[in-house]
Amino acid sequence: MRTLALFIAYDGSAFHGWQSQPAPLRTVQDELTKILRRVLKHPLHVTGASRTDTGVHALRQVASVQTASPIPPENLRRALGDRLPADISLVHACEARADFDPIQHAVEKLYRYRIWNSHAKPIESGPARPAWRFWYDLDLDRMRAAAADLCGTHDFAGFASAGSPRASTVRTIRRAAVDRRFEEVSVDFIGDGFLYQQVRNMVGTLVEIGRGLWPVERVREVLASRDRTLASGPAPSCGLTLQWIRYPRGSFEASPPPAHPPVAEVG
């Protein structure tokens, strides 16, 4: 058996998340599994690195599949390209180490949340992009100050929605950045992993701080108390995209796809 690494992009608008769900709910994992079984001609299981929620997008989700088929990875990519639905793309495929686990071996991930912060609709300034349309004024200095408190290793129980499957709620965030380009505000989080709806809950909290309803110190209060009721509810899923995932050097037998967005190995 060979282990293949798959790098996948998808528009999550019409999906009930990544994780397989009972019919008739449509998921990315189910769609990909169905087409892979048709091409590889044997039962298989696709393991994804991140269980993105309903409506969440991805530019470089990473998955693995084991197969006895001799089909080269590039041929597999081309074969799936014509068969996958329009809202899923297999960007790259390569051989991986036999023991490659896209979940356990992930080193860090970047999630980006986009906010269209204007009274005008996004379509008035060009093609609409996945974003949360939020028309109240946002103070980015306040949001940046609060975001800085999220960096480091903390217990993020106060930012995790009920239903998180992880035993530990301790995570490390290495970067939290808030930027504006014209009408669009982006919030980036790079970390070693994230809890159920953690990113959306953190964004919602930063937005409440940015619009002046909560003090900048609110983030520290949530972290110290681990009280979920002190944080915001989740920001809408439409604005969230999984940008990339990094793995240890040597995870793949061939180079991952080019570095925009990066899916580089580290080591």
ChimeraX commands (.cxc) that place a marker at each C-alpha (Angstrom):
marker #1 position 0.00,0.00,0.00 radius 0.5
marker #1 position 1.12,3.54,-0.82 radius 0.5
marker #1 position 0.22,6.66,1.14 radius 0.5
marker #1 position -0.66,9.69,-0.96 radius 0.5
marker #1 position -0.91,13.27,0.27 radius 0.5
marker #1 position -3.65,15.34,-1.36 radius 0.5
marker #1 position -3.73,19.15,-1.33 radius 0.5
marker #1 position -7.30,20.34,-1.80 radius 0.5
marker #1 position -9.04,23.69,-2.34 radius 0.5
marker #1 position -12.78,24.15,-1.98 radius 0.5
marker #1 position -15.53,26.70,-1.71 radius 0.5
marker #1 position -17.36,25.64,1.42 radius 0.5
marker #1 position -20.56,27.59,0.73 radius 0.5
marker #1 position -22.57,24.53,-0.34 radius 0.5
marker #1 position -20.93,22.02,2.00 radius 0.5
marker #1 position -21.93,20.86,5.45 radius 0.5
marker #1 position -18.26,21.01,6.45 radius 0.5
marker #1 position -15.40,18.63,5.71 radius 0.5
marker #1 position -16.39,15.69,7.92 radius 0.5
marker #1 position -18.57,12.91,6.50 radius 0.5
marker #1 position -22.24,13.24,7.48 radius 0.5
marker #1 position -25.36,11.09,6.98 radius 0.5
marker #1 position -27.18,11.64,3.68 radius 0.5
marker #1 position -28.43,13.95,2.32 radius 0.5
marker #1 position -25.91,16.33,3.93 radius 0.5
marker #1 position -23.15,17.18,1.44 radius 0.5
marker #1 position -19.55,17.21,2.72 radius 0.5
marker #1 position -16.13,17.63,1.13 radius 0.5
marker #1 position -14.87,14.31,2.54 radius 0.5
marker #1 position -17.81,12.38,1.09 radius 0.5
marker #1 position -17.49,13.98,-2.37 radius 0.5
marker #1 position -13.75,13.32,-2.51 radius 0.5
marker #1 position -14.10,9.75,-1.24 radius 0.5
marker #1 position -16.78,8.94,-3.82 radius 0.5
marker #1 position -14.64,10.12,-6.75 radius 0.5
marker #1 position -11.43,8.52,-5.44 radius 0.5
marker #1 position -13.16,5.15,-5.11 radius 0.5
marker #1 position -14.36,5.47,-8.69 radius 0.5
marker #1 position -10.86,6.25,-10.01 radius 0.5
marker #1 position -8.79,3.93,-7.80 radius 0.5
marker #1 position -11.37,1.12,-7.96 radius 0.5
marker #1 position -11.19,-0.09,-4.34 radius 0.5
marker #1 position -12.64,0.80,-0.91 radius 0.5
marker #1 position -10.69,3.56,0.84 radius 0.5
marker #1 position -10.79,6.17,3.58 radius 0.5
marker #1 position -9.76,9.81,3.17 radius 0.5
marker #1 position -8.33,11.47,6.30 radius 0.5
marker #1 position -8.38,15.28,6.39 radius 0.5
marker #1 position -6.11,17.49,8.49 radius 0.5
marker #1 position -8.83,19.96,9.54 radius 0.5
marker #1 position -12.52,19.39,10.14 radius 0.5
marker #1 position -13.66,22.70,8.67 radius 0.5
marker #1 position -17.19,23.73,9.66 radius 0.5
marker #1 position -20.24,24.23,7.49 radius 0.5
marker #1 position -19.59,27.07,5.06 radius 0.5
marker #1 position -15.83,27.35,5.76 radius 0.5
marker #1 position -13.48,27.42,2.76 radius 0.5
marker #1 position -9.99,26.04,2.13 radius 0.5
marker #1 position -7.13,26.91,-0.20 radius 0.5
marker #1 position -4.83,24.10,0.96 radius 0.5
marker #1 position -6.61,21.47,3.00 radius 0.5
marker #1 position -4.36,18.40,3.32 radius 0.5
marker #1 position -5.63,14.83,3.27 radius 0.5
marker #1 position -4.16,11.35,2.99 radius 0.5
marker #1 position -5.35,8.17,1.34 radius 0.5
marker #1 position -3.83,4.70,1.12 radius 0.5
marker #1 position -4.02,2.80,-2.14 radius 0.5
marker #1 position -2.54,-0.23,-3.88 radius 0.5
marker #1 position -3.14,1.37,-7.26 radius 0.5
marker #1 position 0.06,2.10,-9.24 radius 0.5
marker #1 position -1.37,5.28,-10.79 radius 0.5
marker #1 position 1.21,8.13,-10.53 radius 0.5
marker #1 position 0.14,11.09,-8.34 radius 0.5
marker #1 position 0.06,13.56,-11.24 radius 0.5
marker #1 position -2.11,11.21,-13.29 radius 0.5
marker #1 position -4.43,10.87,-10.30 radius 0.5
marker #1 position -4.67,14.65,-10.03 radius 0.5
marker #1 position -5.63,14.94,-13.68 radius 0.5
marker #1 position -8.12,12.07,-13.44 radius 0.5
marker #1 position -9.88,13.66,-10.47 radius 0.5
marker #1 position -9.82,17.11,-12.03 radius 0.5
marker #1 position -12.51,16.27,-14.55 radius 0.5
marker #1 position -14.64,14.29,-12.12 radius 0.5
marker #1 position -14.71,16.46,-8.99 radius 0.5
marker #1 position -17.57,18.98,-8.64 radius 0.5
marker #1 position -16.91,22.60,-9.55 radius 0.5
marker #1 position -16.47,23.69,-5.92 radius 0.5
marker #1 position -13.60,21.24,-5.16 radius 0.5
marker #1 position -10.14,21.20,-6.75 radius 0.5
marker #1 position -7.30,18.73,-6.19 radius 0.5
marker #1 position -4.42,21.20,-6.41 radius 0.5
marker #1 position -1.57,18.72,-5.95 radius 0.5
marker #1 position -0.92,15.07,-5.10 radius 0.5
marker #1 position 2.34,13.41,-4.08 radius 0.5
marker #1 position 3.76,10.35,-2.36 radius 0.5
marker #1 position 3.97,10.63,1.42 radius 0.5
marker #1 position 5.72,8.63,4.09 radius 0.5
marker #1 position 3.95,5.35,4.88 radius 0.5
marker #1 position 3.07,6.57,8.37 radius 0.5
marker #1 position 2.00,10.07,7.29 radius 0.5
marker #1 position -0.91,11.36,9.40 radius 0.5
marker #1 position -2.26,14.74,8.23 radius 0.5
marker #1 position -3.78,15.44,11.64 radius 0.5
marker #1 position -1.09,14.30,14.07 radius 0.5
marker #1 position 1.89,15.43,12.02 radius 0.5
marker #1 position 0.69,18.99,11.29 radius 0.5
marker #1 position 3.11,21.57,12.69 radius 0.5
marker #1 position 1.07,24.74,12.21 radius 0.5
marker #1 position -1.92,26.12,10.32 radius 0.5
marker #1 position -2.95,29.51,9.03 radius 0.5
marker #1 position -6.61,30.51,9.13 radius 0.5
marker #1 position -7.62,33.84,7.58 radius 0.5
marker #1 position -10.91,35.58,8.32 radius 0.5
marker #1 position -12.15,38.28,5.93 radius 0.5
marker #1 position -14.50,41.07,6.95 radius 0.5
marker #1 position -16.00,43.42,4.36 radius 0.5
marker #1 position -16.10,46.55,6.54 radius 0.5
marker #1 position -18.08,49.06,4.52 radius 0.5
marker #1 position -21.60,50.39,4.08 radius 0.5
marker #1 position -21.30,49.49,0.39 radius 0.5
marker #1 position -21.91,45.93,-0.72 radius 0.5
marker #1 position -18.81,43.98,-1.86 radius 0.5
marker #1 position -20.12,43.67,-5.41 radius 0.5
marker #1 position -19.98,47.47,-5.77 radius 0.5
marker #1 position -16.16,47.36,-5.65 radius 0.5
marker #1 position -15.58,44.32,-7.84 radius 0.5
marker #1 position -16.22,40.58,-7.71 radius 0.5
marker #1 position -17.55,39.45,-4.35 radius 0.5
marker #1 position -15.15,37.36,-2.24 radius 0.5
marker #1 position -15.95,35.14,0.74 radius 0.5
marker #1 position -16.33,37.62,3.57 radius 0.5
marker #1 position -18.53,38.69,6.47 radius 0.5
marker #1 position -20.21,41.97,5.55 radius 0.5
marker #1 position -19.97,44.16,8.66 radius 0.5
marker #1 position -20.85,47.84,8.22 radius 0.5
marker #1 position -20.11,49.28,11.70 radius 0.5
marker #1 position -16.83,51.16,12.05 radius 0.5
marker #1 position -13.97,49.06,13.46 radius 0.5
marker #1 position -11.02,50.43,15.44 radius 0.5
marker #1 position -8.13,48.26,14.23 radius 0.5
marker #1 position -5.74,49.53,16.91 radius 0.5
marker #1 position -8.05,48.16,19.61 radius 0.5
marker #1 position -8.42,44.88,17.71 radius 0.5
marker #1 position -4.64,44.55,17.30 radius 0.5
marker #1 position -4.02,45.19,20.98 radius 0.5
marker #1 position -6.56,42.52,21.94 radius 0.5
marker #1 position -5.24,40.08,19.33 radius 0.5
marker #1 position -1.74,40.36,20.82 radius 0.5
marker #1 position -3.09,38.87,24.06 radius 0.5
marker #1 position -4.11,35.73,22.14 radius 0.5
marker #1 position -0.51,34.96,21.15 radius 0.5
marker #1 position 1.37,32.37,23.17 radius 0.5
marker #1 position 0.35,29.11,24.82 radius 0.5
marker #1 position -3.00,29.36,26.62 radius 0.5
marker #1 position -6.01,27.34,27.66 radius 0.5
marker #1 position -8.55,28.43,25.03 radius 0.5
marker #1 position -11.57,26.75,26.66 radius 0.5
marker #1 position -13.34,30.12,26.79 radius 0.5
marker #1 position -13.11,30.40,23.00 radius 0.5
marker #1 position -14.15,26.80,22.21 radius 0.5
marker #1 position -17.77,26.09,21.32 radius 0.5
marker #1 position -19.52,23.11,22.88 radius 0.5
marker #1 position -18.85,19.87,21.05 radius 0.5
marker #1 position -15.08,20.23,20.67 radius 0.5
marker #1 position -13.71,16.67,20.38 radius 0.5
marker #1 position -10.24,17.49,21.75 radius 0.5
marker #1 position -9.22,16.23,25.20 radius 0.5
marker #1 position -6.98,19.25,25.87 radius 0.5
marker #1 position -8.00,22.86,25.28 radius 0.5
marker #1 position -4.42,24.17,25.49 radius 0.5
marker #1 position -3.14,25.53,22.18 radius 0.5
marker #1 position -0.33,27.80,20.97 radius 0.5
marker #1 position -0.97,30.77,18.70 radius 0.5
marker #1 position 2.23,32.05,17.11 radius 0.5
marker #1 position 0.76,34.97,15.19 radius 0.5
marker #1 position -2.43,36.99,15.39 radius 0.5
marker #1 position -2.58,39.85,12.88 radius 0.5
marker #1 position -5.29,42.36,11.99 radius 0.5
marker #1 position -4.88,44.29,8.73 radius 0.5
marker #1 position -6.95,46.43,6.39 radius 0.5
marker #1 position -6.76,46.74,2.61 radius 0.5
marker #1 position -9.32,49.27,1.42 radius 0.5
marker #1 position -12.75,47.98,2.56 radius 0.5
marker #1 position -11.52,44.53,3.61 radius 0.5
marker #1 position -10.25,43.72,7.11 radius 0.5
marker #1 position -8.38,40.44,7.46 radius 0.5
marker #1 position -7.63,38.59,10.69 radius 0.5
marker #1 position -4.89,35.93,10.51 radius 0.5
marker #1 position -4.13,33.25,13.07 radius 0.5
marker #1 position -1.15,30.91,12.85 radius 0.5
marker #1 position -1.11,28.18,15.48 radius 0.5
marker #1 position -0.32,24.56,16.20 radius 0.5
marker #1 position -4.02,23.68,16.13 radius 0.5
marker #1 position -7.46,25.09,16.85 radius 0.5
marker #1 position -10.52,23.96,18.80 radius 0.5
marker #1 position -14.07,23.70,17.48 radius 0.5
marker #1 position -15.10,27.18,16.20 radius 0.5
marker #1 position -12.18,28.73,18.11 radius 0.5
marker #1 position -11.11,31.01,15.25 radius 0.5
marker #1 position -14.63,32.26,14.60 radius 0.5
marker #1 position -15.20,32.88,18.32 radius 0.5
marker #1 position -11.95,34.83,18.58 radius 0.5
marker #1 position -12.85,36.91,15.51 radius 0.5
marker #1 position -16.31,37.64,16.90 radius 0.5
marker #1 position -14.75,38.80,20.16 radius 0.5
marker #1 position -12.22,41.02,18.38 radius 0.5
marker #1 position -15.03,42.60,16.35 radius 0.5
marker #1 position -16.98,43.44,19.52 radius 0.5
marker #1 position -13.82,45.07,20.87 radius 0.5
marker #1 position -13.18,46.86,17.58 radius 0.5
marker #1 position -16.63,48.41,17.50 radius 0.5
marker #1 position -16.14,49.65,21.09 radius 0.5
marker #1 position -18.72,47.48,22.88 radius 0.5
marker #1 position -16.12,45.57,24.93 radius 0.5
marker #1 position -12.82,46.65,26.49 radius 0.5
marker #1 position -9.49,45.53,25.02 radius 0.5
marker #1 position -8.89,43.55,28.23 radius 0.5
marker #1 position -11.83,41.26,27.44 radius 0.5
marker #1 position -9.55,38.72,25.72 radius 0.5
marker #1 position -7.41,38.39,28.86 radius 0.5
marker #1 position -10.55,37.92,30.95 radius 0.5
marker #1 position -11.78,35.09,28.71 radius 0.5
marker #1 position -8.40,33.34,28.79 radius 0.5
marker #1 position -8.02,33.69,32.57 radius 0.5
marker #1 position -11.57,32.62,33.43 radius 0.5
marker #1 position -12.00,29.96,30.71 radius 0.5
marker #1 position -15.64,31.19,30.73 radius 0.5
marker #1 position -17.28,30.65,27.34 radius 0.5
marker #1 position -20.05,33.15,28.13 radius 0.5
marker #1 position -17.55,36.04,28.25 radius 0.5
marker #1 position -16.54,35.56,24.60 radius 0.5
marker #1 position -18.57,36.34,21.50 radius 0.5
marker #1 position -20.57,33.82,19.56 radius 0.5
marker #1 position -18.93,32.59,16.35 radius 0.5
marker #1 position -18.47,34.99,13.46 radius 0.5
marker #1 position -20.28,33.77,10.29 radius 0.5
marker #1 position -18.53,30.86,8.59 radius 0.5
marker #1 position -18.57,32.55,5.16 radius 0.5
marker #1 position -15.52,34.69,6.00 radius 0.5
marker #1 position -13.17,31.90,7.14 radius 0.5
marker #1 position -10.60,30.14,4.94 radius 0.5
marker #1 position -7.97,27.54,5.83 radius 0.5
marker #1 position -4.96,29.00,3.99 radius 0.5
marker #1 position -2.27,26.35,4.54 radius 0.5
marker #1 position -0.86,23.65,6.78 radius 0.5
marker #1 position 2.84,22.96,7.42 radius 0.5
marker #1 position 4.45,19.56,8.07 radius 0.5
marker #1 position 7.90,18.34,9.20 radius 0.5
marker #1 position 10.58,18.08,6.58 radius 0.5
marker #1 position 10.60,14.62,5.02 radius 0.5
marker #1 position 6.84,14.07,5.25 radius 0.5
marker #1 position 6.54,13.93,1.45 radius 0.5
marker #1 position 8.64,12.13,-1.12 radius 0.5
marker #1 position 8.14,14.97,-3.59 radius 0.5
marker #1 position 7.95,18.71,-3.05 radius 0.5
marker #1 position 4.58,20.15,-2.06 radius 0.5
marker #1 position 2.95,22.71,-4.38 radius 0.5
marker #1 position 4.50,26.17,-4.92 radius 0.5
marker #1 position 4.45,28.65,-2.09 radius 0.5
marker #1 position 1.32,30.65,-2.74 radius 0.5
marker #1 position -0.31,29.93,-0.48 radius 0.5
marker #1 position 2.56,28.08,1.21 radius 0.5
marker #1 position 2.27,24.41,2.12 radius 0.5
marker #1 position 5.97,24.14,2.88 radius 0.5
marker #1 position 7.61,21.57,5.06 radius 0.5
marker #1 position 9.53,22.88,8.06 radius 0.5
marker #1 position 12.42,21.42,10.00 radius 0.5
marker link #1:1,2 radius 0.2
marker link #1:2,3 radius 0.2
marker link #1:3,4 radius 0.2
marker link #1:4,5 radius 0.2
marker link #1:5,6 radius 0.2
marker link #1:6,7 radius 0.2
marker link #1:7,8 radius 0.2
marker link #1:8,9 radius 0.2
marker link #1:9,10 radius 0.2
marker link #1:10,11 radius 0.2
marker link #1:11,12 radius 0.2
marker link #1:12,13 radius 0.2
marker link #1:13,14 radius 0.2
marker link #1:14,15 radius 0.2
marker link #1:15,16 radius 0.2
marker link #1:16,17 radius 0.2
marker link #1:17,18 radius 0.2
marker link #1:18,19 radius 0.2
marker link #1:19,20 radius 0.2
marker link #1:20,21 radius 0.2
marker link #1:21,22 radius 0.2
marker link #1:22,23 radius 0.2
marker link #1:23,24 radius 0.2
marker link #1:24,25 radius 0.2
marker link #1:25,26 radius 0.2
marker link #1:26,27 radius 0.2
marker link #1:27,28 radius 0.2
marker link #1:28,29 radius 0.2
marker link #1:29,30 radius 0.2
marker link #1:30,31 radius 0.2
marker link #1:31,32 radius 0.2
marker link #1:32,33 radius 0.2
marker link #1:33,34 radius 0.2
marker link #1:34,35 radius 0.2
marker link #1:35,36 radius 0.2
marker link #1:36,37 radius 0.2
marker link #1:37,38 radius 0.2
marker link #1:38,39 radius 0.2
marker link #1:39,40 radius 0.2
marker link #1:40,41 radius 0.2
marker link #1:41,42 radius 0.2
marker link #1:42,43 radius 0.2
marker link #1:43,44 radius 0.2
marker link #1:44,45 radius 0.2
marker link #1:45,46 radius 0.2
marker link #1:46,47 radius 0.2
marker link #1:47,48 radius 0.2
marker link #1:48,49 radius 0.2
marker link #1:49,50 radius 0.2
marker link #1:50,51 radius 0.2
marker link #1:51,52 radius 0.2
marker link #1:52,53 radius 0.2
marker link #1:53,54 radius 0.2
marker link #1:54,55 radius 0.2
marker link #1:55,56 radius 0.2
marker link #1:56,57 radius 0.2
marker link #1:57,58 radius 0.2
marker link #1:58,59 radius 0.2
marker link #1:59,60 radius 0.2
marker link #1:60,61 radius 0.2
marker link #1:61,62 radius 0.2
marker link #1:62,63 radius 0.2
marker link #1:63,64 radius 0.2
marker link #1:64,65 radius 0.2
marker link #1:65,66 radius 0.2
marker link #1:66,67 radius 0.2
marker link #1:67,68 radius 0.2
marker link #1:68,69 radius 0.2
marker link #1:69,70 radius 0.2
marker link #1:70,71 radius 0.2
marker link #1:71,72 radius 0.2
marker link #1:72,73 radius 0.2
marker link #1:73,74 radius 0.2
marker link #1:74,75 radius 0.2
marker link #1:75,76 radius 0.2
marker link #1:76,77 radius 0.2
marker link #1:77,78 radius 0.2
marker link #1:78,79 radius 0.2
marker link #1:79,80 radius 0.2
marker link #1:80,81 radius 0.2
marker link #1:81,82 radius 0.2
marker link #1:82,83 radius 0.2
marker link #1:83,84 radius 0.2
marker link #1:84,85 radius 0.2
marker link #1:85,86 radius 0.2
marker link #1:86,87 radius 0.2
marker link #1:87,88 radius 0.2
marker link #1:88,89 radius 0.2
marker link #1:89,90 radius 0.2
marker link #1:90,91 radius 0.2
marker link #1:91,92 radius 0.2
marker link #1:92,93 radius 0.2
marker link #1:93,94 radius 0.2
marker link #1:94,95 radius 0.2
marker link #1:95,96 radius 0.2
marker link #1:96,97 radius 0.2
marker link #1:97,98 radius 0.2
marker link #1:98,99 radius 0.2
marker link #1:99,100 radius 0.2
marker link #1:100,101 radius 0.2
marker link #1:101,102 radius 0.2
marker link #1:102,103 radius 0.2
marker link #1:103,104 radius 0.2
marker link #1:104,105 radius 0.2
marker link #1:105,106 radius 0.2
marker link #1:106,107 radius 0.2
marker link #1:107,108 radius 0.2
marker link #1:108,109 radius 0.2
marker link #1:109,110 radius 0.2
marker link #1:110,111 radius 0.2
marker link #1:111,112 radius 0.2
marker link #1:112,113 radius 0.2
marker link #1:113,114 radius 0.2
marker link #1:114,115 radius 0.2
marker link #1:115,116 radius 0.2
marker link #1:116,117 radius 0.2
marker link #1:117,118 radius 0.2
marker link #1:118,119 radius 0.2
marker link #1:119,120 radius 0.2
marker link #1:120,121 radius 0.2
marker link #1:121,122 radius 0.2
marker link #1:122,123 radius 0.2
marker link #1:123,124 radius 0.2
marker link #1:124,125 radius 0.2
marker link #1:125,126 radius 0.2
marker link #1:126,127 radius 0.2
marker link #1:127,128 radius 0.2
marker link #1:128,129 radius 0.2
marker link #1:129,130 radius 0.2
marker link #1:130,131 radius 0.2
marker link #1:131,132 radius 0.2
marker link #1:132,133 radius 0.2
marker link #1:133,134 radius 0.2
marker link #1:134,135 radius 0.2
marker link #1:135,136 radius 0.2
marker link #1:136,137 radius 0.2
marker link #1:137,138 radius 0.2
marker link #1:138,139 radius 0.2
marker link #1:139,140 radius 0.2
marker link #1:140,141 radius 0.2
marker link #1:141,142 radius 0.2
marker link #1:142,143 radius 0.2
marker link #1:143,144 radius 0.2
marker link #1:144,145 radius 0.2
marker link #1:145,146 radius 0.2
marker link #1:146,147 radius 0.2
marker link #1:147,148 radius 0.2
marker link #1:148,149 radius 0.2
marker link #1:149,150 radius 0.2
marker link #1:150,151 radius 0.2
marker link #1:151,152 radius 0.2
marker link #1:152,153 radius 0.2
marker link #1:153,154 radius 0.2
marker link #1:154,155 radius 0.2
marker link #1:155,156 radius 0.2
marker link #1:156,157 radius 0.2
marker link #1:157,158 radius 0.2
marker link #1:158,159 radius 0.2
marker link #1:159,160 radius 0.2
marker link #1:160,161 radius 0.2
marker link #1:161,162 radius 0.2
marker link #1:162,163 radius 0.2
marker link #1:163,164 radius 0.2
marker link #1:164,165 radius 0.2
marker link #1:165,166 radius 0.2
marker link #1:166,167 radius 0.2
marker link #1:167,168 radius 0.2
marker link #1:168,169 radius 0.2
marker link #1:169,170 radius 0.2
marker link #1:170,171 radius 0.2
marker link #1:171,172 radius 0.2
marker link #1:172,173 radius 0.2
marker link #1:173,174 radius 0.2
marker link #1:174,175 radius 0.2
marker link #1:175,176 radius 0.2
marker link #1:176,177 radius 0.2
marker link #1:177,178 radius 0.2
marker link #1:178,179 radius 0.2
marker link #1:179,180 radius 0.2
marker link #1:180,181 radius 0.2
marker link #1:181,182 radius 0.2
marker link #1:182,183 radius 0.2
marker link #1:183,184 radius 0.2
marker link #1:184,185 radius 0.2
marker link #1:185,186 radius 0.2
marker link #1:186,187 radius 0.2
marker link #1:187,188 radius 0.2
marker link #1:188,189 radius 0.2
marker link #1:189,190 radius 0.2
marker link #1:190,191 radius 0.2
marker link #1:191,192 radius 0.2
marker link #1:192,193 radius 0.2
marker link #1:193,194 radius 0.2
marker link #1:194,195 radius 0.2
marker link #1:195,196 radius 0.2
marker link #1:196,197 radius 0.2
marker link #1:197,198 radius 0.2
marker link #1:198,199 radius 0.2
marker link #1:199,200 radius 0.2
marker link #1:200,201 radius 0.2
marker link #1:201,202 radius 0.2
marker link #1:202,203 radius 0.2
marker link #1:203,204 radius 0.2
marker link #1:204,205 radius 0.2
marker link #1:205,206 radius 0.2
marker link #1:206,207 radius 0.2
marker link #1:207,208 radius 0.2
marker link #1:208,209 radius 0.2
marker link #1:209,210 radius 0.2
marker link #1:210,211 radius 0.2
marker link #1:211,212 radius 0.2
marker link #1:212,213 radius 0.2
marker link #1:213,214 radius 0.2
marker link #1:214,215 radius 0.2
marker link #1:215,216 radius 0.2
marker link #1:216,217 radius 0.2
marker link #1:217,218 radius 0.2
marker link #1:218,219 radius 0.2
marker link #1:219,220 radius 0.2
marker link #1:220,221 radius 0.2
marker link #1:221,222 radius 0.2
marker link #1:222,223 radius 0.2
marker link #1:223,224 radius 0.2
marker link #1:224,225 radius 0.2
marker link #1:225,226 radius 0.2
marker link #1:226,227 radius 0.2
marker link #1:227,228 radius 0.2
marker link #1:228,229 radius 0.2
marker link #1:229,230 radius 0.2
marker link #1:230,231 radius 0.2
marker link #1:231,232 radius 0.2
marker link #1:232,233 radius 0.2
marker link #1:233,234 radius 0.2
marker link #1:234,235 radius 0.2
marker link #1:235,236 radius 0.2
marker link #1:236,237 radius 0.2
marker link #1:237,238 radius 0.2
marker link #1:238,239 radius 0.2
marker link #1:239,240 radius 0.2
marker link #1:240,241 radius 0.2
marker link #1:241,242 radius 0.2
marker link #1:242,243 radius 0.2
marker link #1:243,244 radius 0.2
marker link #1:244,245 radius 0.2
marker link #1:245,246 radius 0.2
marker link #1:246,247 radius 0.2
marker link #1:247,248 radius 0.2
marker link #1:248,249 radius 0.2
marker link #1:249,250 radius 0.2
marker link #1:250,251 radius 0.2
marker link #1:251,252 radius 0.2
marker link #1:252,253 radius 0.2
marker link #1:253,254 radius 0.2
marker link #1:254,255 radius 0.2
marker link #1:255,256 radius 0.2
marker link #1:256,257 radius 0.2
marker link #1:257,258 radius 0.2
marker link #1:258,259 radius 0.2
marker link #1:259,260 radius 0.2
marker link #1:260,261 radius 0.2
marker link #1:261,262 radius 0.2
marker link #1:262,263 radius 0.2
marker link #1:263,264 radius 0.2
marker link #1:264,265 radius 0.2
marker link #1:265,266 radius 0.2
marker link #1:266,267 radius 0.2
view
